[in-house]
Structures are given as structure tokens and as C-alpha cells.
Amino acid sequence: MENWIRNELKELVAFEPTDISPQLQARALFKMFITGEALSEGEEFRLMLPMEHDVYELKSADLRFFGWFYRPSVFIAVAADTMERVHTIAGLSSAYRNAVSAARASIDLDPPKYIEGASIRHVFSI
């Protein structure tokens, strides 16, 4: 994912010409998360289906970041892509969900490795 952020993200243009650049969208999304601003469920994040995987997607107009909540307000991102690709390439969203699950299983973290059955109250300090 680091390579995607360093190389691909800076080359992306907004899908809608009136939107800010994807690079600024990423900066704004992560700033909101880091500073504890409330993110809108559905618009800026969502729990991916099937829910029992406990994989989340942080979202902006043009970007998708896939990962999990290790602890409240601690998001570990594994993959990122554009909204357009995720919505037009069949199975891509599921592939990212599976990649997150596999990465989580392979990392040696203090248990529990993720917040199971989390609601918005479990993952964000609200």
C-alpha cells in the first residue's frame, strides 16, 4: 500500500471535475480520523459484507482504504484503490476484504487481533 500512496495516489485525478484531488481527499479523510472528527457511516466508512469478517473501508469521493480496527481508533490499512475501480471490476472489493483478513491473520499482534462485531461506538472514540 505504501507504493500505491507514494506513486499512484499523486497521479490520480478526481472522477468529478468539481471535487478536490484524490491526494487532498486522502489527506482530509485521514486528518478527520486522526483528530477524532466524527466520520459519517456509509459516506466516509463502512463495515464490509459479510460483517463477520470485521473488515472496514474508509472512503472519500474517489478513494477506498481497506483495513481493520485493532483497537478503538486504531485502523490498520492493508490496501487502497479508487472508487471507480472498486465499483467496476467484479470481485475487487471481495479480494481486498480477503487480503485484509489474510494480512491480519499473518501479523503477530497481541490478542485480540481485531475488534469483533464492532459497531461505530466500538471503533471510534465518540
Backbone as a chain_set.jsonl record, in Angstrom:
{"seq": "MENWIRNELKELVAFEPTDISPQLQARALFKMFITGEALSEGEEFRLMLPMEHDVYELKSADLRFFGWFYRPSVFIAVAADTMERVHTIAGLSSAYRNAVSAARASIDLDPPKYIEGASIRHVFSI", "coords": {"N": [[0.814, -1.185, 0.0], [2.01, 1.197, 0.633], [3.553, 1.816, -1.626], [1.492, 2.336, -3.455], [0.379, 4.665, -2.357], [2.59, 6.421, -2.441], [3.189, 6.524, -5.199], [0.979, 6.028, -7.104], [-1.29, 7.411, -6.039], [-0.679, 10.179, -6.085], [-0.824, 10.693, -8.776], [-3.442, 10.482, -9.527], [-6.598, 11.771, -10.677], [-9.54, 13.602, -9.847], [-12.686, 11.973, -10.084], [-15.065, 13.373, -10.494], [-14.944, 16.501, -11.917], [-15.314, 18.763, -10.31], [-14.591, 18.077, -7.749], [-12.135, 17.994, -5.071], [-8.642, 17.085, -5.429], [-7.743, 13.576, -5.463], [-5.514, 13.103, -3.81], [-5.674, 15.209, -1.954], [-8.155, 14.535, -0.922], [-7.549, 12.134, 0.422], [-5.777, 13.119, 2.352], [-7.528, 14.811, 3.784], [-9.444, 12.957, 4.736], [-7.869, 11.252, 6.389], [-6.909, 13.152, 8.185], [-9.288, 13.924, 9.441], [-9.907, 11.479, 10.715], [-7.63, 11.056, 12.368], [-7.689, 13.294, 14.037], [-9.973, 12.854, 15.42], [-12.467, 13.627, 14.499], [-15.923, 13.139, 13.802], [-16.753, 10.557, 11.636], [-18.853, 9.938, 8.881], [-21.027, 7.272, 8.785], [-21.257, 5.061, 6.109], [-20.847, 7.132, 4.257], [-18.173, 7.989, 4.745], [-16.984, 5.825, 5.932], [-17.366, 2.256, 6.198], [-18.565, -0.903, 7.372], [-17.587, -3.793, 5.894], [-19.316, -6.265, 3.917], [-19.29, -9.861, 4.059], [-20.347, -9.114, 7.351], [-19.164, -10.45, 9.498], [-16.468, -10.694, 9.001], [-15.293, -8.42, 9.895], [-13.998, -6.296, 8.559], [-13.143, -3.132, 7.416], [-13.907, -0.255, 5.386], [-12.493, 2.721, 4.65], [-13.522, 5.765, 3.284], [-13.503, 8.146, 0.59], [-14.669, 10.548, -1.81], [-13.382, 9.604, -4.126], [-11.664, 7.559, -3.305], [-10.749, 4.442, -1.712], [-9.92, 2.821, 1.253], [-8.802, -0.083, 2.707], [-9.075, -2.056, 5.605], [-8.676, -2.898, 9.109], [-9.926, -2.504, 12.482], [-7.777, -2.521, 15.037], [-7.706, -1.753, 17.674], [-9.921, 0.479, 19.512], [-10.183, 3.37, 17.553], [-7.795, 2.789, 16.225], [-6.735, 2.119, 13.229], [-5.744, -0.231, 10.876], [-4.544, -0.149, 7.796], [-4.544, -2.007, 4.816], [-4.81, -2.14, 2.063], [-5.459, -0.061, -0.811], [-7.44, 1.738, -3.181], [-9.059, 3.081, -6.114], [-12.35, 4.51, -6.116], [-13.714, 4.175, -8.508], [-12.473, 1.912, -9.756], [-12.994, -0.066, -7.819], [-15.742, -0.213, -7.961], [-16.204, -1.011, -10.576], [-14.739, -3.256, -11.341], [-15.336, -6.541, -11.237], [-15.554, -8.411, -8.268], [-13.39, -7.203, -7.013], [-13.654, -5.703, -4.637], [-14.293, -7.751, -2.8], [-11.912, -9.182, -2.996], [-10.11, -7.392, -1.828], [-11.186, -7.325, 0.766], [-10.659, -9.977, 1.52], [-7.867, -9.922, 1.374], [-7.271, -8.204, 3.469], [-8.184, -9.743, 5.652], [-6.396, -11.914, 5.428], [-3.909, -10.625, 5.794], [-4.219, -9.671, 8.389], [-4.382, -12.094, 9.783], [-1.795, -12.991, 9.432], [-0.125, -11.305, 10.829], [1.674, -10.81, 13.802], [0.085, -9.946, 16.462], [-0.855, -8.623, 19.676], [-3.433, -10.409, 21.272], [-6.892, -9.472, 21.489], [-6.754, -9.687, 17.904], [-8.334, -8.004, 16.48], [-11.245, -5.897, 16.661], [-14.074, -7.563, 17.32], [-17.287, -7.92, 15.832], [-17.887, -5.219, 15.822], [-19.376, -2.053, 16.465], [-20.114, 1.35, 15.496], [-19.601, 2.723, 17.866], [-17.702, 1.129, 19.054], [-15.4, 1.352, 17.505], [-14.721, 3.997, 17.004], [-13.759, 6.767, 18.947], [-16.214, 8.097, 20.413]], "CA": [[0.0, 0.0, 0.0], [2.907, 2.36, 0.645], [3.886, 2.106, -3.01], [0.299, 2.944, -4.056], [0.267, 6.033, -1.836], [3.718, 7.225, -2.919], [3.282, 6.637, -6.651], [-0.283, 6.121, -7.834], [-2.203, 8.402, -5.476], [-0.359, 11.542, -6.529], [-1.121, 10.814, -10.205], [-4.885, 10.373, -9.754], [-7.426, 12.97, -10.794], [-10.889, 13.387, -9.333], [-13.68, 11.46, -11.027], [-15.889, 14.549, -10.777], [-14.029, 17.64, -12.06], [-15.525, 19.78, -9.27], [-14.059, 17.591, -6.473], [-10.705, 18.202, -4.817], [-7.827, 15.976, -5.924], [-7.718, 12.408, -4.586], [-4.467, 13.263, -2.795], [-6.249, 16.054, -0.9], [-9.221, 13.754, -0.292], [-6.897, 11.225, 1.37], [-5.274, 13.937, 3.452], [-8.673, 15.269, 4.572], [-10.028, 11.8, 5.411], [-7.002, 10.825, 7.483], [-6.887, 14.209, 9.19], [-10.526, 13.776, 10.212], [-9.78, 10.291, 11.552], [-6.571, 11.248, 13.368], [-8.072, 14.323, 15.005], [-11.152, 12.42, 16.149], [-13.737, 14.118, 13.961], [-16.874, 12.077, 13.505], [-16.89, 10.158, 10.249], [-20.22, 9.543, 8.572], [-21.161, 5.883, 8.375], [-21.766, 4.957, 4.751], [-20.209, 8.127, 3.397], [-16.718, 8.038, 4.953], [-16.527, 4.496, 6.322], [-18.407, 1.229, 6.3], [-18.202, -2.273, 7.683], [-17.823, -4.536, 4.655], [-20.05, -7.525, 3.998], [-20.086, -10.179, 5.225], [-19.926, -8.356, 8.531], [-18.374, -11.251, 10.445], [-15.042, -10.538, 8.704], [-14.845, -7.23, 10.624], [-13.128, -5.515, 7.678], [-13.722, -1.817, 7.17], [-13.493, 0.532, 4.239], [-12.538, 4.167, 4.828], [-13.895, 6.219, 1.951], [-13.694, 9.529, 0.162], [-15.387, 10.517, -3.078], [-12.644, 8.847, -5.139], [-10.709, 6.601, -2.754], [-11.163, 3.414, -0.77], [-8.832, 2.253, 2.046], [-9.325, -1.304, 3.313], [-8.321, -2.485, 6.771], [-9.441, -3.304, 10.285], [-9.672, -1.792, 13.727], [-7.06, -3.333, 16.008], [-8.24, -1.228, 18.933], [-10.705, 1.68, 19.18], [-9.462, 4.465, 16.895], [-6.539, 2.315, 15.628], [-7.079, 1.482, 11.957], [-4.609, -0.761, 10.132], [-4.914, -0.219, 6.383], [-3.78, -3.009, 4.075], [-4.901, -1.893, 0.629], [-6.175, 1.139, -1.238], [-7.73, 1.776, -4.606], [-10.009, 4.128, -6.459], [-13.772, 4.18, -6.094], [-14.099, 3.728, -9.842], [-12.024, 0.53, -9.96], [-13.695, -0.95, -6.886], [-17.13, -0.362, -8.401], [-16.335, -1.515, -11.945], [-14.052, -4.536, -11.525], [-16.058, -7.572, -10.485], [-14.816, -9.165, -7.264], [-12.25, -6.482, -6.443], [-13.962, -5.38, -3.24], [-14.141, -9.007, -2.046], [-10.484, -9.509, -2.967], [-9.489, -6.543, -0.805], [-11.642, -7.821, 2.068], [-9.905, -11.194, 1.799], [-6.47, -9.537, 1.605], [-7.216, -7.665, 4.83], [-8.292, -10.889, 6.565], [-5.143, -12.672, 5.358], [-2.844, -9.824, 6.423], [-4.496, -9.666, 9.836], [-4.034, -13.414, 10.305], [-0.35, -13.227, 9.34], [0.624, -10.378, 11.682], [1.729, -11.201, 15.21], [-0.431, -8.875, 17.306], [-1.432, -9.055, 20.94], [-4.855, -10.686, 21.104], [-7.451, -9.906, 20.222], [-6.151, -9.028, 16.745], [-9.268, -7.01, 15.961], [-12.485, -5.73, 17.415], [-15.087, -8.412, 16.696], [-18.673, -7.476, 15.91], [-17.81, -3.825, 16.241], [-20.284, -1.016, 15.989], [-19.427, 2.64, 15.442], [-19.161, 3.069, 19.22], [-16.528, 0.329, 19.385], [-14.214, 1.638, 16.719], [-14.389, 5.404, 17.078], [-13.906, 7.36, 20.285], [-17.283, 9.093, 20.343]], "C": [[0.868, 1.263, 0.0], [3.261, 2.786, -0.774], [2.711, 2.798, -3.718], [0.173, 4.404, -3.625], [1.366, 6.923, -2.418], [3.68, 7.483, -4.428], [1.943, 6.88, -7.343], [-1.188, 7.244, -7.334], [-1.924, 9.799, -6.024], [-0.661, 11.771, -8.006], [-2.623, 10.817, -10.503], [-5.541, 11.739, -9.89], [-8.825, 12.618, -10.313], [-11.815, 12.902, -10.437], [-14.614, 12.579, -11.461], [-14.961, 15.76, -10.83], [-14.166, 18.698, -10.96], [-14.989, 19.345, -7.905], [-12.587, 17.961, -6.315], [-9.941, 16.964, -5.283], [-7.898, 14.787, -4.962], [-6.648, 12.498, -3.494], [-4.977, 14.122, -1.639], [-7.409, 15.354, -0.197], [-8.646, 12.81, 0.762], [-6.412, 11.989, 2.595], [-6.421, 14.37, 4.369], [-9.293, 14.115, 5.367], [-9.18, 11.372, 6.599], [-6.877, 11.891, 8.56], [-8.132, 14.131, 10.067], [-10.41, 12.609, 11.19], [-8.793, 10.523, 12.695], [-6.975, 12.253, 14.435], [-9.366, 14.0, 15.738], [-12.466, 13.014, 15.679], [-14.641, 12.935, 13.654], [-16.914, 11.815, 12.01], [-18.316, 9.665, 10.036], [-20.252, 8.104, 8.076], [-21.831, 5.825, 7.001], [-21.072, 5.913, 3.808], [-18.69, 8.1, 3.522], [-16.138, 6.737, 5.511], [-17.707, 3.538, 6.298], [-17.786, -0.094, 6.684], [-18.57, -3.108, 6.461], [-18.592, -5.825, 4.923], [-19.156, -8.659, 3.513], [-19.477, -9.586, 6.486], [-19.029, -9.146, 9.472], [-16.88, -11.226, 10.142], [-14.44, -9.349, 9.454], [-13.775, -6.464, 9.859], [-13.868, -4.226, 7.336], [-13.132, -1.179, 5.926], [-13.615, 2.0, 4.638], [-12.656, 4.758, 3.436], [-13.826, 7.731, 1.803], [-14.441, 9.44, -1.166], [-14.699, 9.597, -4.086], [-11.796, 7.704, -4.611], [-11.365, 5.617, -1.803], [-9.914, 2.865, -0.092], [-9.411, 1.09, 2.835], [-8.443, -1.742, 4.474], [-9.232, -2.916, 7.905], [-9.072, -2.436, 11.475], [-9.051, -2.764, 14.72], [-7.551, -3.007, 17.414], [-9.115, -0.024, 18.571], [-9.799, 2.793, 18.662], [-8.09, 4.087, 16.354], [-6.901, 1.499, 14.397], [-5.808, 1.039, 11.263], [-5.071, -0.959, 8.694], [-3.973, -1.176, 5.659], [-3.728, -2.681, 2.588], [-5.674, -0.613, 0.365], [-6.386, 1.074, -2.742], [-8.699, 2.922, -4.859], [-11.438, 3.607, -6.378], [-14.171, 3.573, -7.425], [-13.703, 2.273, -10.088], [-12.796, -0.443, -9.071], [-15.124, -1.215, -7.354], [-17.271, -0.961, -9.802], [-15.649, -2.854, -12.193], [-14.699, -5.573, -10.617], [-15.126, -8.305, -9.524], [-13.677, -8.421, -6.6], [-12.469, -6.149, -4.972], [-13.791, -6.614, -2.347], [-12.673, -9.404, -1.932], [-9.755, -8.67, -1.925], [-9.908, -6.976, 0.591], [-10.852, -9.059, 2.46], [-8.435, -10.897, 2.068], [-6.289, -8.976, 3.01], [-7.264, -8.809, 5.841], [-6.996, -11.694, 6.597], [-4.001, -11.923, 6.029], [-3.002, -9.835, 7.931], [-4.086, -10.993, 10.457], [-2.522, -13.636, 10.344], [0.485, -12.34, 10.259], [0.536, -10.824, 13.138], [1.352, -10.001, 16.075], [-0.902, -9.446, 18.632], [-2.919, -9.311, 20.733], [-5.711, -9.722, 21.921], [-6.866, -9.079, 19.08], [-7.045, -7.954, 16.153], [-10.502, -6.964, 16.842], [-13.561, -6.523, 16.673], [-16.48, -7.834, 16.892], [-18.809, -6.017, 16.286], [-18.929, -2.978, 15.655], [-19.489, 0.28, 15.954], [-18.899, 3.04, 16.815], [-17.909, 2.304, 19.635], [-15.265, 0.8, 18.679], [-13.798, 3.102, 16.702], [-14.616, 5.905, 18.493], [-14.966, 8.466, 20.191], [-17.995, 9.181, 21.671]], "O": [[0.485, 2.281, -0.577], [3.269, 3.976, -1.088], [2.915, 3.736, -4.488], [-0.108, 5.275, -4.448], [1.1, 8.049, -2.839], [4.097, 8.548, -4.882], [1.801, 7.847, -8.092], [-1.789, 7.955, -8.139], [-2.854, 10.518, -6.387], [-0.748, 12.917, -8.447], [-3.026, 11.127, -11.624], [-5.099, 12.725, -9.3], [-9.235, 11.459, -10.37], [-11.738, 13.36, -11.577], [-14.92, 12.72, -12.645], [-14.25, 16.019, -9.859], [-13.225, 19.451, -10.711], [-14.936, 20.163, -6.987], [-11.886, 18.209, -7.296], [-10.54, 15.912, -5.506], [-8.094, 14.982, -3.763], [-6.857, 12.019, -2.379], [-4.739, 13.8, -0.474], [-7.622, 15.56, 0.998], [-9.186, 12.698, 1.862], [-6.612, 11.558, 3.731], [-6.298, 14.302, 5.592], [-9.629, 14.281, 6.539], [-9.704, 11.153, 7.691], [-6.752, 11.56, 9.739], [-8.045, 14.257, 11.288], [-10.774, 12.737, 12.359], [-9.089, 10.22, 13.851], [-6.641, 12.083, 15.608], [-9.812, 14.776, 16.583], [-13.474, 12.921, 16.379], [-14.168, 11.859, 13.289], [-17.086, 12.737, 11.212], [-18.906, 9.046, 10.921], [-19.602, 7.754, 7.091], [-22.855, 6.47, 6.774], [-20.743, 5.546, 2.68], [-17.988, 8.18, 2.513], [-14.919, 6.575, 5.553], [-18.869, 3.938, 6.367], [-16.63, -0.373, 6.363], [-19.728, -3.129, 6.042], [-18.523, -6.395, 6.012], [-18.331, -8.437, 2.627], [-18.258, -9.561, 6.66], [-18.21, -8.556, 10.178], [-16.09, -11.7, 10.959], [-13.224, -9.275, 9.629], [-12.773, -6.036, 10.432], [-15.056, -4.235, 7.012], [-12.033, -1.508, 5.48], [-14.712, 2.474, 4.93], [-11.976, 4.316, 2.51], [-14.055, 8.484, 2.749], [-14.807, 8.345, -1.592], [-15.375, 8.881, -4.825], [-11.251, 6.94, -5.407], [-12.385, 5.906, -1.178], [-8.957, 2.484, -0.766], [-10.398, 1.253, 3.551], [-7.219, -1.795, 4.35], [-10.398, -3.252, 7.697], [-8.059, -1.736, 11.477], [-9.699, -3.703, 15.183], [-7.778, -3.9, 18.23], [-9.06, 0.45, 17.436], [-8.776, 3.111, 19.269], [-7.291, 4.972, 16.049], [-7.318, 0.345, 14.498], [-4.891, 1.838, 11.077], [-5.892, -1.832, 8.412], [-2.76, -1.153, 5.869], [-2.715, -2.918, 1.931], [-6.44, -0.144, 1.207], [-5.62, 0.446, -3.473], [-9.103, 3.633, -3.939], [-11.693, 2.415, -6.55], [-14.885, 2.571, -7.468], [-14.514, 1.487, -10.578], [-13.202, -1.515, -9.519], [-15.651, -2.311, -7.166], [-18.367, -1.38, -10.175], [-15.961, -3.523, -13.178], [-14.618, -5.488, -9.391], [-14.051, -8.761, -9.912], [-13.046, -8.966, -5.693], [-11.56, -6.3, -4.157], [-13.212, -6.526, -1.264], [-12.24, -9.905, -0.894], [-8.883, -9.174, -1.218], [-9.085, -6.995, 1.506], [-10.419, -9.183, 3.606], [-7.818, -11.555, 2.905], [-5.28, -9.237, 3.665], [-6.471, -8.84, 6.782], [-6.548, -12.111, 7.665], [-3.21, -12.523, 6.756], [-2.025, -9.992, 8.664], [-3.506, -11.016, 11.542], [-2.023, -14.379, 11.188], [1.675, -12.593, 10.449], [-0.537, -11.168, 13.635], [2.19, -9.153, 16.381], [-1.301, -10.608, 18.711], [-3.598, -8.513, 20.085], [-5.262, -9.219, 22.951], [-6.523, -7.911, 19.265], [-6.577, -7.09, 15.411], [-10.761, -7.859, 17.647], [-13.915, -6.196, 15.54], [-16.815, -7.327, 17.962], [-19.743, -5.631, 16.989], [-19.359, -3.166, 14.517], [-18.32, 0.306, 16.339], [-17.832, 3.648, 16.901], [-17.141, 2.776, 20.474], [-14.167, 0.653, 19.217], [-12.642, 3.413, 16.415], [-15.571, 5.5, 19.156], [-14.645, 9.623, 19.923], [-18.932, 9.966, 21.818]]}, "num_chains": 1, "name": "protein.A"}
